[in-house]
């Protein structure tokens, strides 16, 4: 009797299992469509684009913001448990740093290859540029003639003694500029240039790029190295003093007779342990497409990476320029050497 009961129970369970597997239309619930972003950027435009992507695709976008290398350090500490799908940050040197720590995976995409020029992406596909920033010479419209300017290297000439304003050597924008100069001129000449800049400084390095422009307006110096988008932000600021500072300067694109003006990027890479890499790739392709690139250009005064998209009218008013086509991965590879040159030159 007992054996018959056990056999009946086993048969019943087996039948239930079979029926469950064979029942037409019975499927497991689909996983939630979501993409998690770690981003260093802090612009309203970015969130608007994330919202547009979510509306178009049905993929929910979660955003975590933090400063500088904090996101990279967080990804490293989280390891395989890191929830990030996409890292967005500024400067190719920082993207290369994430790559070197094994935090990004390689991806291939015909769309990305078409939308991002080869020099603005990692050759192996670890990261891709989203926006471009040119590092230019801002100069006093009243005290400096454009004909007196030519190259980054020429700012080390003695005629600029006491007139050069610049950020500190721990600023990654300056480190990347130094790395680019090093890649073209070699260590000895680059060290000589750095020493020349130190000798010509109007004051010890301090402040951000906006502060350099304000210092020109205040008469503390005549020329400064700044990123273009800061000048756009100053020009359209709600603060009248900032608008006046922008009005007091003009922009010069260096090295137009040679390699071209140094450019850098904000960019993104898919995280190595991304839980949703396919959605991260979709978002990356969207952000480098025409719609998003036009939004970046019009709202943040950044140059688009997509060659099919035009720059904002304010940026156009500054004139066209020849960009350095150096692959930006070089900026990361030479970063340590650039920092050593800063130290040897006494650039604080």
C-alpha positions in Angstrom: 0.0 0.0 0.0 2.8 2.4 1.0 4.8 1.5 -2.1 1.8 2.2 -4.3 1.2 5.6 -2.7 4.9 6.6 -3.2 4.8 5.5 -6.8 1.5 7.5 -7.3 3.1 10.7 -5.8 6.2 10.4 -8.0 4.1 9.8 -11.1 2.0 12.8 -10.2 5.0 15.1 -9.7 6.5 14.0 -13.0 3.3 14.6 -14.8 3.0 18.1 -13.3 6.6 18.9 -14.4 6.0 17.7 -17.9 2.8 19.7 -18.2 4.6 22.8 -16.9 7.3 22.4 -19.6 4.8 21.6 -22.3 2.2 24.2 -21.6 2.1 26.4 -24.7 2.9 30.1 -24.1 4.3 29.6 -20.6 7.6 31.5 -20.4 9.8 32.9 -17.8 9.4 36.7 -17.2 11.8 38.7 -19.4 14.6 40.5 -17.5 14.2 44.2 -17.0 15.7 46.3 -19.8 18.1 48.7 -17.9 21.5 50.3 -18.4 23.5 51.6 -15.5 25.8 54.6 -16.1 28.8 55.9 -14.0 29.4 59.4 -15.2 31.7 62.3 -14.4 29.7 64.7 -16.5 27.2 66.9 -14.8 25.2 68.7 -17.5 21.4 68.9 -17.8 21.8 68.0 -21.5 23.2 64.6 -20.6 20.1 63.8 -18.5 17.8 65.0 -21.3 19.6 62.7 -23.7 19.3 59.8 -21.3 15.6 60.5 -21.1 15.2 60.6 -24.8 17.1 57.3 -25.2 14.8 55.7 -22.5 11.7 56.9 -24.4 12.9 55.7 -27.7 14.1 52.3 -26.6 12.2 51.4 -23.5 15.6 50.8 -21.8 15.6 52.4 -18.3 18.7 54.5 -17.6 20.1 54.7 -14.1 22.8 57.3 -13.4 25.5 57.5 -10.7 27.6 60.7 -10.7 30.9 61.3 -9.0 34.0 63.4 -9.5 37.3 62.8 -11.3 38.9 59.4 -10.6 36.4 58.5 -7.9 34.3 56.4 -10.4 37.3 54.5 -11.6 38.4 53.7 -8.1 34.9 52.6 -7.3 34.7 50.3 -10.3 38.1 48.8 -9.3 37.0 48.2 -5.7 33.6 46.7 -6.8 35.3 44.3 -9.2 33.1 41.6 -10.8 30.2 42.9 -8.7 30.3 46.4 -10.2 26.8 47.2 -11.5 28.1 49.8 -14.1 27.4 49.1 -17.7 28.9 52.3 -19.1 31.6 54.7 -17.8 31.4 58.3 -19.0 34.3 60.6 -18.1 36.4 63.5 -19.4 39.9 63.4 -20.9 41.3 60.6 -22.9 44.0 60.2 -20.3 41.4 59.2 -17.7 39.7 56.8 -20.1 43.1 55.2 -20.8 43.6 54.9 -17.0 40.4 52.9 -16.7 41.5 50.8 -19.6 44.9 50.1 -18.1 43.2 48.9 -14.9 41.2 46.4 -16.8 37.9 48.1 -16.2 36.7 48.4 -19.8 35.9 45.8 -22.4 36.5 46.0 -26.1 33.5 46.5 -28.5 33.2 46.6 -32.2 30.4 48.5 -33.9 30.1 49.7 -37.5 28.0 52.6 -36.2 30.6 53.8 -33.8 33.3 53.4 -36.4 31.3 55.6 -38.7 30.3 58.2 -36.1 33.7 58.6 -34.2 36.9 59.3 -36.1 39.7 56.9 -35.6 41.9 59.3 -33.6 39.1 60.0 -31.1 38.7 56.4 -30.0 40.8 53.6 -28.6 42.3 51.5 -31.5 41.1 48.3 -29.7 37.6 49.7 -29.0 37.9 50.2 -25.2 36.5 53.7 -25.4 35.0 56.2 -27.8 34.8 60.0 -27.8 31.5 61.8 -27.2 32.5 65.4 -27.4 35.7 67.4 -28.4 37.3 70.3 -26.5 40.1 72.3 -28.1 42.8 73.6 -25.8 43.5 77.1 -27.2 45.3 80.3 -26.3 43.0 82.9 -24.8 44.5 86.4 -25.1 43.7 90.0 -24.1 42.0 91.7 -27.0 43.5 95.1 -25.9 47.1 94.0 -25.1 47.9 91.3 -27.5 47.9 91.2 -31.3 46.9 87.9 -33.0 50.0 88.2 -35.2 52.2 87.9 -32.0 50.8 84.3 -31.5 51.7 81.1 -33.3 52.2 77.9 -31.4 52.1 76.4 -27.9 55.9 76.2 -28.1 56.2 79.9 -28.7 54.7 80.8 -25.4 58.0 79.8 -23.9 59.7 82.7 -25.7 61.1 85.5 -23.4 58.7 88.1 -24.9 55.9 86.5 -22.8 57.7 86.7 -19.5 55.3 87.6 -16.7 52.3 87.3 -19.1 51.3 83.6 -19.1 48.4 82.3 -17.0 47.9 78.6 -16.6 46.5 75.9 -14.3 48.5 73.6 -12.1 50.4 70.6 -13.3 48.0 68.2 -11.5 45.3 69.2 -13.9 44.7 66.4 -16.4 44.0 68.8 -19.3 47.5 70.2 -18.9 49.0 66.8 -18.5 47.4 65.7 -21.8 48.6 68.8 -23.6 52.1 68.1 -22.2 51.9 64.5 -23.4 50.9 65.6 -26.9 53.9 68.0 -27.1 56.1 65.3 -25.8 54.9 62.9 -28.5 56.0 65.4 -31.2 59.1 67.1 -29.7 60.8 64.5 -27.5 61.7 64.8 -23.8 64.6 67.3 -24.0 62.7 69.9 -26.1 59.5 69.4 -24.1 61.3 69.9 -20.8 62.8 73.1 -22.2 59.3 74.3 -23.2 58.0 73.5 -19.7 60.8 75.5 -18.1 60.1 78.4 -20.4 56.4 78.4 -19.4 57.4 78.4 -15.7 59.7 81.3 -16.3 57.0 83.3 -18.1 54.2 82.7 -15.6 52.3 85.8 -14.5 51.6 84.1 -11.1 51.8 80.6 -9.6 49.3 78.2 -11.2 45.9 78.3 -9.6 42.2 78.1 -10.3 40.4 76.5 -13.2 40.1 77.5 -16.9 37.5 80.1 -16.1 39.8 81.7 -13.5 42.5 82.1 -16.2 40.1 84.1 -18.4 39.0 86.2 -15.5 42.7 86.9 -14.7 43.3 88.2 -18.2 40.3 90.5 -17.9 41.7 91.7 -14.5 45.0 92.5 -16.1 47.0 89.8 -14.2 48.3 88.3 -17.4 47.9 88.5 -21.2 47.6 84.9 -22.4 46.2 81.7 -21.0 45.7 78.0 -22.0 42.0 77.2 -21.7 39.5 74.7 -23.1 37.0 76.2 -25.6 33.9 75.1 -23.9 34.7 77.1 -20.8 34.8 80.3 -22.9 31.4 79.4 -24.3 30.0 78.9 -20.8 31.5 82.3 -19.7 30.1 84.0 -22.7 26.5 82.9 -22.0 26.7 83.0 -18.2 23.9 84.6 -16.1 26.7 86.3 -14.2 27.5 89.7 -15.8 31.1 89.7 -14.5 31.7 86.4 -16.3 30.3 87.7 -19.5 32.5 90.7 -19.3 35.5 88.5 -18.7 34.7 86.5 -21.9 34.2 89.8 -23.8 37.7 90.9 -22.8 39.5 88.0 -24.6 39.8 86.5 -28.0 40.6 83.0 -29.0 43.7 81.8 -31.0 44.1 78.3 -32.4 47.7 77.3 -32.0 49.9 75.3 -34.4 47.8 75.9 -37.5 50.9 75.8 -39.7 51.9 72.5 -38.3 50.3 69.6 -36.5 47.1 71.5 -35.5 45.5 72.6 -32.3 45.4 70.0 -29.4 42.0 68.5 -28.8 40.8 66.3 -26.1 37.5 64.5 -25.4 34.8 63.5 -23.0 34.2 59.9 -23.8 32.7 56.5 -22.7 33.6 52.9 -22.5 31.6 49.7 -21.7 32.5 48.3 -18.3 34.3 45.0 -18.2 31.7 43.3 -16.0 28.7 45.2 -17.5 25.5 43.3 -16.6 23.8 44.7 -19.7 26.5 45.3 -22.3 24.1 45.1 -25.2 22.1 48.0 -23.9 25.3 50.0 -23.1 26.3 49.6 -26.7 22.9 50.9 -27.9 23.3 53.9 -25.6 26.9 54.6 -26.8 25.7 54.4 -30.4 22.9 56.8 -29.6 25.2 59.3 -27.9 27.5 59.5 -30.9 24.6 59.7 -33.4 23.3 63.0 -35.0 20.5 63.7 -32.5 22.7 63.5 -29.4 25.7 65.2 -31.0 23.6 68.2 -32.0 22.4 68.5 -28.4 25.9 68.3 -27.0 27.1 71.0 -29.5 24.2 73.4 -28.9 23.9 73.2 -25.1 27.5 72.7 -23.8 29.6 74.5 -26.4 31.5 71.3 -27.1 32.6 70.3 -30.6 30.8 67.2 -31.9 32.9 64.1 -32.6 30.5 63.0 -35.3 31.8 64.6 -38.6 28.2 64.8 -39.9 27.2 67.3 -37.2 28.1 71.0 -37.2 29.4 73.0 -34.3 27.3 75.5 -32.4 27.0 79.0 -33.9 29.1 80.6 -31.1 31.9 78.1 -31.8 31.6 78.8 -35.5 32.1 82.5 -34.8 35.5 81.7 -33.4 36.5 80.4 -36.8 37.5 77.0 -38.3 40.7 75.4 -37.3 42.9 72.5 -38.0 42.8 69.8 -35.3 45.7 67.6 -34.2 45.0 64.1 -35.5 47.2 62.3 -32.9 45.4 59.3 -31.6 44.3 60.2 -28.1 45.4 56.9 -26.6 48.9 58.4 -26.8 47.9 61.0 -24.1 47.3 58.2 -21.6 50.4 56.2 -22.6 52.7 59.3 -22.1 50.9 60.6 -19.0 53.5 59.5 -16.4 56.3 60.9 -18.6 54.5 64.2 -18.8 54.0 64.4 -15.1 57.8 63.8 -14.6 58.5 66.7 -16.9 56.3 69.0 -14.9 58.2 68.0 -11.8 61.6 68.5 -13.4 60.5 71.9 -14.7 59.2 73.1 -11.3 55.7 73.6 -12.7 53.6 73.5 -9.5 
